[in-house]
Amino acid sequence: MKNLKVPFGLHIPSGKIVDVHSVELGARCNCTCPACGANLIAKLNHKTPHFAHKSECLVNGGLETSIHKAAKQILAEEKQIWLPDYSYAIADPRLTQYWSEGIEVKFTNAIHVDSVRLEVPIGTIIPDAILEYKGREIAIEVEVFNPINETKRKEYAKRALSAIRIDLSKKPHALTLDQIRKIIQEADERKHWIYNNRISELIREARKRATEKQIVYHKSHKWPYPLPHVQNCPLKIRQHEASFFANVKLDCRRCKYATLVEIKRVRCAEDEANKAIQKFLVSDLIPAVAGTASFIFMSDP
């Protein structure tokens, strides 16, 4: 592991994580490896400016450790994050293969959190950081080489703890502090929800309060047999004279609001879904009542 290259070093005088652009060249950078503590050399005259170990690196994972510490330093010192967009569907995913069709919540500015705690054990997992905002907690996982697995997602869901993954796996050797700061504090597709407890609660609530609609059969000139329909479709998918309806097979089974489709009935959560959206928009997870989040339909059912 001789001369391992890392994008960040621990600046001895300040005790802070720095990138190679903010220190003197060579051994005068006065930096050590955030992982093993060995002395570093700052190199700018290179295709990808970096720190190199003056001697052998004593541990594995020096690159990943330096990136994790850089991200955690930015979170702890600046206490700011732009929450990632969140896509979801009220529909029961067991009913439809169109699970990607749903509702998207978009955030339009960053939030300033009240506190940041680093590497706090939560049961069997240790998130990189726990952000607290108006009484709610959000776990942060920085991902470089080890992807977040389903076991960890289930653990967050079990503990009803919202969690965000920050993906820094793309060209990790070339990362700078400013780049990581922008990924964290601006709208960036490299942030994803691992689990969002607030929206999960609202989805469960909307499903429970879904309206039951009876299925009726109508003859069609296109088909030799009657087709199952539900009347008063809130999405107004189909119209006959002055009334709106939906075809159970073609519409309800791929609708983002259908929580139950049986032989004689359909449970439709469209009205409750809209209420759930509004509750989310004005919940204390959002920095202001208006203007900070909106919802759009990703696709028509």
NORTA-V749346 format. One record per residue. N is the residue number from 0. PSI is psi in degrees with one decimal (999 if undefined). OMEGA is omega in radians with two decimals (* if undefined). BURIAL is + if it has 16 or more other C-alpha atoms within 10 Angstrom, else -. Layout:
# NORTA-V749346
N_PSI_OMEGA_BURIAL / N_PSI_OMEGA_BURIAL
This chain:
# NORTA-V749346
0_27.3_-3.12_- / 1_140.5_3.08_- / 2_37.8_3.09_- / 3_132.9_-3.14_+ / 4_132.6_3.08_+ / 5_146.1_-3.10_+ / 6_-17.2_-3.06_+ / 7_149.5_3.07_+ / 8_161.6_3.07_+ / 9_112.1_-3.10_+ / 10_116.7_-3.02_+ / 11_-48.3_-3.11_- / 12_-39.6_-3.06_- / 13_-20.7_-3.09_- / 14_18.7_-3.10_- / 15_155.8_3.02_+ / 16_129.8_-3.11_+ / 17_159.7_3.00_+ / 18_171.8_-2.96_+ / 19_-19.6_-3.10_+ / 20_-13.2_-3.03_+ / 21_9.9_-3.12_- / 22_171.5_3.09_- / 23_159.3_-3.11_- / 24_159.4_3.05_+ / 25_-150.3_-3.11_+ / 26_-13.5_3.13_+ / 27_-3.8_3.10_- / 28_-23.5_3.09_+ / 29_46.7_-3.10_+ / 30_153.5_3.05_+ / 31_163.9_3.13_+ / 32_128.2_3.12_+ / 33_-19.3_-3.10_+ / 34_-50.8_-3.02_+ / 35_-13.0_3.12_+ / 36_2.3_3.14_+ / 37_154.4_3.13_+ / 38_145.0_-3.12_+ / 39_160.1_3.05_+ / 40_127.8_3.13_+ / 41_127.0_-3.12_+ / 42_115.4_3.13_+ / 43_-29.8_-3.10_- / 44_62.7_-3.06_- / 45_155.0_3.13_- / 46_-41.4_3.04_- / 47_100.6_3.13_- / 48_141.2_-3.04_+ / 49_172.4_2.94_+ / 50_137.6_3.04_+ / 51_148.0_3.10_+ / 52_135.2_3.12_+ / 53_-33.3_3.05_+ / 54_-158.7_-3.12_- / 55_143.3_2.99_- / 56_133.6_-2.99_+ / 57_-9.4_-3.08_+ / 58_161.2_3.00_- / 59_157.6_3.00_- / 60_22.3_-3.13_- / 61_-39.2_3.13_+ / 62_-49.4_-3.11_+ / 63_-41.8_3.14_+ / 64_-42.7_-3.11_+ / 65_-37.5_3.13_+ / 66_-43.4_3.09_+ / 67_-46.6_-3.10_+ / 68_-34.2_3.09_+ / 69_-45.6_-3.14_+ / 70_-42.0_-3.13_+ / 71_-34.9_3.10_+ / 72_-43.7_3.13_+ / 73_-43.8_3.13_+ / 74_-46.5_-3.06_+ / 75_-38.2_-3.07_+ / 76_-37.7_-3.02_- / 77_-17.1_3.02_- / 78_47.0_-3.09_+ / 79_138.5_3.09_+ / 80_143.4_3.00_+ / 81_114.5_-3.10_+ / 82_140.5_3.13_+ / 83_155.2_3.04_+ / 84_157.5_-3.09_+ / 85_124.4_3.11_+ / 86_137.1_-3.13_+ / 87_167.3_3.10_+ / 88_141.9_3.05_+ / 89_-29.5_-3.06_+ / 90_148.4_3.03_+ / 91_120.4_-3.07_+ / 92_-16.8_3.11_- / 93_-15.4_-3.10_- / 94_-21.3_-2.94_+ / 95_148.8_3.05_+ / 96_-0.2_-3.09_- / 97_43.8_-3.07_+ / 98_-27.2_-3.12_+ / 99_-18.5_3.10_- / 100_117.4_-3.09_+ / 101_-145.1_-3.06_+ / 102_142.1_-3.13_+ / 103_126.0_3.05_+ / 104_125.6_-3.13_+ / 105_134.9_3.07_+ / 106_142.6_-3.03_+ / 107_5.3_3.02_+ / 108_164.3_3.13_+ / 109_160.4_3.05_+ / 110_150.8_3.04_+ / 111_113.3_-3.04_+ / 112_160.7_-3.08_+ / 113_-36.3_-3.12_- / 114_159.4_3.10_+ / 115_124.7_3.05_+ / 116_135.8_-3.06_- / 117_136.5_3.01_+ / 118_54.1_3.09_+ / 119_122.0_3.14_- / 120_132.1_3.06_- / 121_93.7_-3.07_- / 122_-119.1_-3.09_- / 123_0.4_-3.10_- / 124_155.7_3.10_- / 125_95.2_3.11_+ / 126_156.6_3.12_+ / 127_-34.4_-3.14_+ / 128_154.4_2.99_+ / 129_117.4_3.09_+ / 130_139.3_3.07_+ / 131_128.8_-3.13_+ / 132_112.0_3.12_+ / 133_46.9_3.06_- / 134_-7.6_3.12_- / 135_149.4_-3.14_- / 136_143.0_3.08_+ / 137_122.7_3.10_+ / 138_146.6_3.12_+ / 139_128.7_3.06_+ / 140_120.5_3.07_+ / 141_123.4_-3.07_+ / 142_122.6_3.09_+ / 143_-68.6_-3.13_+ / 144_-19.4_-3.08_- / 145_102.8_-3.11_- / 146_149.4_3.06_- / 147_126.3_-3.08_- / 148_172.5_-3.09_- / 149_-31.4_3.12_- / 150_-43.4_-3.14_- / 151_-39.9_3.11_+ / 152_-43.3_3.13_+ / 153_-34.2_3.12_- / 154_-40.0_3.09_+ / 155_-40.9_3.12_+ / 156_-41.3_3.14_+ / 157_-37.3_-3.10_- / 158_5.8_3.11_- / 159_42.2_-3.13_+ / 160_117.7_3.09_+ / 161_144.2_-3.09_+ / 162_144.9_-3.13_+ / 163_138.9_3.06_+ / 164_128.5_3.06_+ / 165_111.6_-3.03_+ / 166_108.2_3.12_+ / 167_31.1_-3.06_+ / 168_-14.1_-3.10_+ / 169_117.7_-3.13_- / 170_58.3_-3.08_- / 171_-30.3_-3.13_- / 172_-26.4_-3.03_+ / 173_3.0_-3.09_- / 174_146.4_3.00_+ / 175_167.1_3.11_+ / 176_-39.4_3.13_+ / 177_-38.9_3.12_- / 178_-44.7_3.11_- / 179_-39.5_3.12_+ / 180_-43.5_3.13_+ / 181_-40.5_3.12_- / 182_-39.9_-3.11_+ / 183_-43.2_-2.93_+ / 184_-5.1_3.11_+ / 185_167.8_3.09_+ / 186_120.4_-3.08_+ / 187_133.4_-3.08_- / 188_-3.3_3.10_- / 189_3.3_2.99_- / 190_136.5_-3.10_+ / 191_148.2_3.01_+ / 192_125.2_2.95_+ / 193_-42.1_3.11_+ / 194_137.3_3.09_+ / 195_104.1_-3.02_+ / 196_-37.7_-3.10_+ / 197_-48.7_-3.13_+ / 198_-35.5_3.10_+ / 199_-40.1_3.09_+ / 200_-44.8_-3.10_- / 201_-34.8_3.09_+ / 202_-45.6_3.12_+ / 203_-41.3_3.14_- / 204_-43.5_-3.13_+ / 205_-38.5_3.13_+ / 206_-40.3_-3.13_+ / 207_-33.4_-3.05_- / 208_12.3_-3.13_- / 209_146.6_-3.12_+ / 210_132.8_3.13_+ / 211_129.9_3.13_- / 212_131.3_-3.14_+ / 213_142.7_3.11_- / 214_131.4_3.07_+ / 215_156.0_-3.10_- / 216_130.3_-3.14_- / 217_143.4_3.08_- / 218_149.9_3.12_- / 219_140.4_3.12_- / 220_-13.3_-3.13_- / 221_-20.5_-3.06_- / 222_147.3_-3.10_- / 223_-2.9_-3.10_- / 224_157.1_-3.13_- / 225_147.4_-3.14_- / 226_142.2_-3.14_- / 227_129.9_3.14_+ / 228_159.4_2.90_+ / 229_138.7_-3.12_+ / 230_161.6_3.06_+ / 231_48.0_3.08_- / 232_122.9_-3.09_+ / 233_-22.7_3.12_- / 234_-7.1_3.09_- / 235_48.9_-3.08_- / 236_-45.4_-3.11_- / 237_154.6_-3.09_- / 238_136.1_3.01_- / 239_112.9_-3.05_- / 240_-117.8_-3.07_- / 241_1.5_-3.08_- / 242_151.9_3.13_- / 243_146.5_-3.14_+ / 244_173.5_3.10_+ / 245_143.4_3.04_+ / 246_122.9_-3.03_+ / 247_-46.6_-3.07_+ / 248_-42.2_-3.05_- / 249_-28.2_-3.03_- / 250_-55.9_-3.02_+ / 251_-36.6_-3.10_+ / 252_-7.5_3.06_+ / 253_20.5_-3.09_+ / 254_139.8_-3.12_+ / 255_-8.6_-3.12_+ / 256_-5.4_-3.08_+ / 257_116.1_3.12_+ / 258_-10.8_3.12_+ / 259_130.6_3.05_+ / 260_111.6_3.14_+ / 261_-173.4_-3.10_- / 262_-39.2_-3.03_- / 263_-6.8_-3.06_- / 264_159.4_3.06_+ / 265_136.9_3.04_+ / 266_121.4_-3.03_+ / 267_126.7_-3.08_+ / 268_21.9_-3.05_+ / 269_-48.6_-3.13_+ / 270_-44.5_-3.14_- / 271_-30.3_3.11_+ / 272_-43.1_3.11_+ / 273_-37.9_3.08_- / 274_-39.9_3.14_- / 275_-40.8_3.11_+ / 276_-46.8_-3.10_+ / 277_-38.6_3.09_- / 278_-40.0_3.14_- / 279_-40.6_-3.08_+ / 280_-31.5_-3.10_+ / 281_6.7_3.13_- / 282_162.1_-3.08_- / 283_5.1_2.99_- / 284_-22.3_-3.10_+ / 285_138.9_-3.05_+ / 286_-19.5_3.09_+ / 287_161.9_-3.07_- / 288_-39.4_-3.07_- / 289_150.0_2.98_- / 290_-6.2_-3.08_- / 291_-17.2_3.11_+ / 292_150.4_3.10_+ / 293_166.4_3.09_+ / 294_144.7_3.08_+ / 295_156.0_3.03_- / 296_125.7_-3.13_- / 297_-34.6_3.11_- / 298_154.4_3.12_- / 299_141.7_3.13_- / 300_999_*_+
